[in-house]
Amino acid sequence: MTIPTQQVTAERAEQAPDLEERQGPTLEERLLRAEARIERLRAAALGAAAEPIE
């Protein structure tokens, strides 16, 4: 028994997540996360450099 193509397409459309969910974070969100990570790494590096070597 074959299923009409339109029915299969409609079922897949219902099961597919929203377009936004599939795309993941936007470029702007990725940039903000990268900048925050750079700041954390910079702070960690400065903290490590300030500690005396034993």
Number of C-alpha atoms within 10 A of each C-alpha: 3 4 7 8 9 9 10 10 11 11 11 11 11 9 9 11 11 10 8 9 9 9 9 10 12 10 9 9 11 12 12 12 13 12 12 12 12 12 12 12 12 12 12 12 11 11 10 11 10 9 8 6 6 3
